[in-house]
């Protein structure tokens, strides 16, 4: 499988959402296409125990799939945070994950890791690690910076 490329803005948005949601788990959708994650769309965590679990609001998930069918960005996976844990899938994550090849970005302990959910993953029998490749934000030339007089 190809290694997905994250737009730096998408990774930054997921990190910011995780920080703002703590001590609860943040969650959202990874959207994009062509092997590129272009957006991390924050969603409401509707889990009964949002401090230790996540469940993406079903209406947000359905809306994203409908938009994709209408030509919008594809749903490539999801993200969530472990506010008091490591950026590694938990046994609960494995039990809840569909083995559909979807991407799981997990944020915790200041780290971000990427996983693919499958039938026989190396971690908890469900997840395989995926390199987290991030597209750098181009830095404009000095003359194009605000306040440079250009």
Phi, psi and omega in degrees: 000148179284153178275122179290149177253128178267133168293136182302327179295324180293315179295318179297321180295318178296318178297316181295319179296317179299317180295319182289329184278339183304138017269010177270160176285130172273154175208158179187185184251146174259118185242150178166217180170163179061032179079013183234126175271113185258343182212138168250103185267114179297138177230161178284136176272111183257015179297149178296329178235076187293351176282340184229358180215164172226150172213117181291135179307121184305322181298322179292320179295314179298317179299319180294319178293321177297316179297321179296317179296334179272008177105003179279189181297143179282150172277109183266344181163205183219169172225156172201166183248155170243086187302332179238024182219188183274161178277061183218144180300139176267165173303325177296318177303315181297320180293327183271342186281133172282138180280059189255007181082004180291153178275143175233113173266124181241130181245130178185148178059028181082359181250164172226130178229155183240140184222156173241129181276126180217180182295321186223060182290158181289335181251118181057025179069013186225327188243140170243139179292147177232132177302137179267097180260125184242133178281125181289148175281125178296137178263124182293155176300154183309321184291343180265356181288143178303139178083004181271356178086001181271000000 
